[in-house]
Amino acid sequence: MNNILVPVGSSNNSVSNLQYAIDLAKEINANVYMVSVFQELSKVGGLSKLNTILKEDTENRLEEVLSQVDKKGVNVIAHTIKGEILDGISRICKQVPIDLMVLAPRSNSIKEEVYLGKTSGKLLKHTNVPMLIVPEGAKFQPPKTMLMAFKNGTFQHDYLLEAVKQFKQSFGTEVNVLHVETPETTEEMKNVTDNLKAIQTSYTQVEAANTFQAVIEYFQHFNPDMLCVIRRKRGFFKKLWEKNEILKKEFHTSKPLLVLPVQE
């Protein structure tokens, strides 16, 4: 894991989120790319000066956030992105091989009833890179235990598990696997590929209506420092992904949430 991406929004949580990413990067010898997006207005009607101001304001925001963290010798690169957030993040990912994106649950939203704001939810839904959603105000602590929940135990490519392997290798994290059998489970999905067996510490197979329900039921039993789920087109956030904003009453966790890439 060499490059960590941190989108910076307008929330007060931006500083603690960036510090979390820097502290993680320090431990694994990674670079941190912090980015902020500004929406350029039409240049018709003499708005070019206003666009210049918007860009400067965005640059100033990055400088302000960066001035409040301890870089600890980590290489932190700040970039402003013109345009829409998804397009901008996609451009960054094409230029730089991003291994992990560290997100605040609410980058812009201030509504207390919201767990995942629209911007963070949109990135989670549409950006297929490993993503770590960090609780607001959290300080980085090496995770001693991880609960990894999934329905399909087939991981066709090793890179899908790279983020989990990084935590295990760097911090000795115990990876407790929760393999959920649902009414939709096929015989193939019951298999567990060798690449996962190589990194799991414990294996538990359970029956539940869905992965989401199983996580709620077994979370306290495992009491993990980090929760890990898989971003599948029909997976953990199947219902929640119908919209970008996720309310706390629908789902929330006080632990860092690692979301792995979808398997095509």
N, C-alpha and C positions, 0 to 999 in steps of 0.2 A: 504494500500500500504506500504509494509515493506522493499522491496528490489529493488533497482534501479541498472541496469546494464549499464555501459558506456564503449563501445569499444573505445580504443585509437589508432588512426592511426598516420601517419607521418606528417599530416598537422599542420600548425601553429594554427589552430582553436581548437586543442585538449585541450588546457588550458582553454579557455573560455567555451567550451562545458562541461568539467568536473566541472568547477565552477558553471555553471548553474544547473547541477544535484545536486551538494552539497547544493546550496541555496534552491532548491526545497525540498531536503531531510530534511534540517533543519526545514522547515515549517511543514512537515508532519511526522517528527520523523522516518525517514527511514534510512536504511543502503545503502551505495554506493559500488558497486563492479566495479572496473576499470580493464579492461583486454586488453592485447595486444597479437597478434598472431605472431609466427615466424615459418617459414617453414623449418623443419629439412631436411637436405640433406642426400643422401644415405651414409651409413657408410662404403660402399665398397671403398677401395682406401685410407684409413686413414683419412676420413673426420670427425671423431668423435670430434677432437679438434676444427674444424671449427664450428660444431654444438654447442659446448660449448660456443664459442665466440658469435654465433648468439643469444643464450639464454641470455647471459650476456648483450649483446647490448639491447635486448628487455627489460630486467629488468632495465637497466640504463635509458631507455626511459621512463618507468613508473615512476621511481624515479624523473626524471627531470621534468615531467609534474606535479607530485604531489607536488614537492617543490615550484611550482609557484602559487598554489592555497591557499585560506584560508579555512581550513577544518571546521571552526566554531563549533568544537566539534562533528561533524558528524563522525560516524564510517566508515572509508574508507578502503576497503580491496583491495589490488593490486594482480593480478594474471597474469602470463604469460601462454599462451596456445600454445602447440605444434601442428602443423598440419594446416589443412585448416580452414578458418574462420567459415564457417557454422557448420562444425563438432565440432569445439572448443566451439562455442556459445551454441550448442545443449547440449554438455557435462556439461557446466556450469549450464544451465537451468534444467538439470536433478538432479544436486546436490543441487542447491539452487532455491527455488521458486521465480522466478523473476516476479515482478509485472509490471515493466515498463522498457523499454530500451530507453535511451537517446542517440540520434545519431546526429552527425554533417552531413550536407548534403554531404560534400565531405571529407571523412576521409583521402584519399590519393591523389585524383585528384587535380591538380592545374589549370586546364583549366577553364577560367572565364566563358565560354559559358555553362558550366555544372551546373545544379541545384543539381542533385543527382548523385554522383559518383558511379562507378561500385561496390565498396565494400558495401557502404550504400544501394545501390539499390538491391544488392543481398540479404542482410539481410532483407530488407523490403519485398522482394518478397517471401522469403523462410522461414522466422522465424515467427511463429504464436504467438507472444506475443505483448501486447500493446506497441506501439512505438511512441516516441515523437521526431520529427525531428526539431532541434533547428536552427534558422537562424545563420549564421556565425557571431561570435562576440557578440551575444545577451546576455544581462544580464537578470536574472530571475526577472519577475514582476508577481505578482498574477494576473491571467486573470480575468477581470471583466465580460467579455462576451465571449461566445463560439458559433460558428456556426457549427452545426452538420448536415451534409448532407448525405442522403441515399435514396435508391430506395425502399428497402424492409423494412417495419416497424415492421416486426416480429423478436423479439429477444428472442429466445427460452430459453436462460440461462442467469441468472442475472450476472454471472461473465463477460459476454461480455461487460457490461456497467460499470464495476467496476471502471475503470480509470476515466470515466466521473463523476461518483458519488463522487469519491475522490476529484476532483477539486471543485465540487459544495459544498461538506461538509466542506472542508478545507478553501476555499476562497470565498464562496458565489457566485461562478461563475454562471451567467445567461446562461442557455442552450437554445439557439434559434434553433429550429428544422426546417430543410428544407426538406420536404418529396417530392421527385421528381417522378412524373408520366411520364413514357416514353412509346413509342410504345410497349415495351416488358413487361410492367407492367400487372400483373395478379390481380384478385380480392383479393386474399390472401395477396399480397404484399401491397395493399392499407390499410390494417389494421395496427394499431399501438398497440403493446402489453402494458399491464399495467405497466410493469417495466420501460418502457421509459416515459410513461405519468407521472409517479411519480417524474421524475427528470427534465422534460422539463419546461422551463419558458414560451416559446411561440411556437406556431405551425403554420407553413406556408406550404401549399400544392401548388405546381406549376407543370406546364407541360413543358417538355424540351426534347430534343433529347436524352440526357443522363445526369447523375449526374454531370459530369465534366462541361458541358455547363451551367447547372443551378448555380453551384458555381461561375463561372466567372460572370454570369449575376447579381447575387444577393449579391455578396461579399461586394460591396461598400454600398449597402443599409443597411446591418447589421453592417458593419465595426467592425468585431470581433477582440478580442485580441488573439484568438486561433481558428484554423480551425480543425474540426474533421470529418474524413471519416472512412468508414468501409472497412476492407480488405476482399473482397469477391473474389471468384474464377472468377466471371464475374461481376466486380464492377467498382469502381471509376478509378482504374489504369488498366482497362482491356487492353487498347491499349498500354499504357506506359509500362506495365509489360512484353511486348513481348521482351524487352531487359532490361538489368540492369541499364545502364546509361541513365539518363533523362536530356535533354537539357533545358535550361531556356526558349527557344522559345516554347517548348512543354508544359511545366508547371513549375511554380515557385510561391512561396509565401514568403512574408517578415515576416509572422507571424509563430509562432510555429505550426507544423502540427501533430496532434494526430491521429494515425492510430490504430483502434481497431481490435481485432482478427477476423478471418474469422469464419462464422457459418458453421459448418460441416453439 
